[in-house]
Amino acid sequence: MLAPTELWIDTLPSAIGDILLVSDGTSLCALDFADYKPRLLTLLHKRFAAVTLTPCANPQGFSDRLNAYLAGDLHSFDTVPVNPGGTAFQQQVWLALRQIPPGTVATYGELAKSLGKPTAYRAVGMANSLNPVAIALPCHRVVGTNGQLTGYAGGLERKQWLLHHEGVDLAPSSATQQELALGL
């Protein structure tokens, strides 16, 4: 039996709820809101056979960088090393998210086109919904075709707050529950 993978976890209070930040010692491998901890744990257990989460204040300085982002330094979190795991396609989508600068948005279709897969907008939405490193891989900057706020695993109110924090004001759309579930 393999020994559990040791990961370091920090909890940061924020205006949009406590944020859980998980490091593997060199990079950020998970970031989610505390009220979505079961989702975070599920994603970690799918990736690692066994996990030990050890509390650690400010692992690798990542907590300081996230706090700087939340305090208004919108680029402080842009270059944090990430190790999200995932399939090759998910990794392509997640890396493409980092090309969307703070204060701007892209649609799922635009992101799919940027990957050379213009019809894969639903797959892009699904990859976004499985993003294990929210904020660092800024899936909150992806919006619906009509430019409206849709889909965010952490909740649309948080997506709206993050975008407003970056200078983008969008209202939630009237998307169907199926569209929201697909992250579209």
C-alpha positions in Angstrom: 0.0 0.0 0.0 1.3 3.4 -0.9 1.9 6.0 1.8 -0.5 8.9 1.7 0.6 12.0 -0.2 1.2 14.8 2.2 -0.4 18.1 1.2 -0.4 21.4 3.1 -3.7 23.3 3.7 -4.3 26.9 4.8 -7.7 28.6 5.5 -8.0 32.2 4.6 -10.9 34.4 5.6 -12.2 36.6 2.8 -15.1 38.8 1.9 -16.7 35.9 0.0 -16.1 33.3 2.6 -13.2 31.2 3.9 -10.9 29.9 1.2 -9.0 26.6 1.4 -5.6 26.7 -0.3 -3.8 23.4 -0.7 -0.1 23.0 -1.7 2.0 20.0 -2.6 5.1 21.7 -1.3 6.1 23.4 -4.6 2.8 24.4 -6.3 -0.8 25.0 -5.6 -2.8 21.9 -6.3 -6.3 22.9 -5.0 -8.1 26.1 -4.0 -11.8 26.2 -3.2 -14.2 27.8 -0.7 -14.6 26.2 2.7 -18.3 25.5 2.2 -17.2 23.3 -0.8 -14.6 21.3 1.1 -16.3 18.0 0.2 -15.8 18.9 -3.5 -12.2 19.8 -2.8 -11.6 16.5 -1.0 -13.3 14.5 -3.8 -11.1 16.1 -6.4 -7.9 15.4 -4.3 -8.9 11.8 -3.7 -9.5 11.2 -7.4 -6.0 12.5 -8.1 -4.1 11.0 -5.2 -4.7 7.5 -3.9 -4.5 8.7 -0.3 -4.0 12.2 1.1 -2.9 13.7 4.4 -3.8 17.3 4.8 -1.5 19.1 7.2 -2.5 22.5 8.4 0.2 25.1 7.4 0.1 28.8 7.6 1.0 30.4 4.2 2.5 27.4 2.4 5.2 28.6 -0.1 3.9 32.2 0.4 0.8 31.3 -1.6 -1.6 32.6 1.1 0.2 36.0 1.1 -0.2 36.2 -2.7 -3.9 35.3 -2.5 -4.4 37.9 0.2 -2.7 40.5 -2.0 -5.0 39.6 -4.9 -8.0 39.9 -2.6 -6.7 43.3 -1.4 -6.5 44.7 -4.9 -3.2 43.6 -6.4 -4.9 41.8 -9.2 -1.7 40.4 -10.7 -0.2 39.0 -7.5 -1.7 35.5 -8.1 -1.1 35.3 -11.9 2.2 33.4 -11.7 1.6 31.2 -8.7 2.8 27.7 -9.8 -0.1 25.3 -10.2 -0.3 21.6 -10.4 -4.0 20.9 -11.1 -3.7 17.3 -12.5 -6.5 16.5 -14.9 -6.7 15.2 -18.5 -4.6 16.7 -21.3 -7.7 18.6 -22.5 -8.5 20.0 -19.1 -4.9 21.1 -18.6 -5.2 23.0 -22.0 -8.3 24.7 -20.9 -7.0 25.6 -17.4 -3.8 27.0 -18.8 -5.8 29.0 -21.4 -7.7 30.6 -18.5 -4.4 32.2 -17.3 -4.3 34.1 -20.7 -7.5 36.0 -19.7 -6.2 39.1 -17.9 -7.9 40.5 -14.8 -10.7 42.9 -15.7 -11.6 41.1 -18.9 -13.8 38.1 -19.7 -14.1 35.6 -22.5 -16.9 33.3 -23.5 -16.8 29.5 -23.5 -16.9 29.6 -27.3 -14.0 32.1 -27.5 -12.0 29.9 -25.2 -12.7 26.8 -27.3 -11.7 28.7 -30.4 -8.4 29.8 -28.8 -7.7 26.1 -28.2 -8.3 25.3 -31.9 -11.5 23.5 -31.0 -14.3 25.9 -31.9 -17.2 23.4 -31.3 -15.9 22.2 -27.9 -17.5 25.0 -25.9 -19.5 22.5 -23.8 -16.3 20.5 -23.1 -14.6 23.8 -22.1 -17.5 24.4 -19.7 -17.2 21.0 -18.2 -13.4 21.5 -17.7 -14.1 24.8 -16.0 -16.6 23.1 -13.7 -13.8 20.7 -12.6 -11.1 23.3 -12.1 -9.4 22.4 -8.8 -7.5 25.7 -8.5 -10.1 28.4 -8.6 -8.9 32.1 -8.8 -5.3 31.0 -9.8 -6.8 29.4 -12.9 -9.4 32.1 -13.3 -12.5 30.2 -14.6 -14.6 33.1 -13.1 -13.5 35.1 -16.1 -15.5 32.9 -18.5 -19.0 34.0 -19.3 -21.9 32.8 -21.4 -22.3 33.5 -25.1 -24.4 36.5 -24.5 -21.8 38.0 -22.2 -23.9 37.2 -19.1 -22.7 35.7 -15.9 -23.3 31.9 -15.9 -21.9 28.8 -14.1 -19.4 28.9 -11.3 -18.8 25.9 -9.0 -18.3 28.3 -6.0 -21.6 30.1 -6.7 -22.6 32.9 -9.0 -22.5 35.4 -6.2 -18.8 34.7 -5.7 -18.2 34.8 -9.5 -19.9 38.2 -9.6 -17.9 39.4 -6.6 -14.6 38.3 -8.2 -15.4 39.9 -11.5 -16.5 43.2 -9.8 -13.3 43.1 -7.7 -11.4 43.0 -11.1 -13.5 45.8 -12.5 -16.1 43.8 -14.5 -19.8 44.3 -13.7 -22.1 41.6 -15.0 -25.5 40.4 -13.8 -26.4 36.7 -13.5 -28.2 35.4 -16.5 -31.5 33.5 -16.7 -29.6 30.3 -17.7 -31.4 27.0 -17.2 -30.4 24.7 -14.5 -29.0 22.3 -17.2 -26.8 25.1 -18.6 -25.6 26.0 -15.1 -24.8 22.3 -14.3 -22.7 22.2 -17.5 -21.0 25.4 -16.6 -22.3 27.3 -19.6 
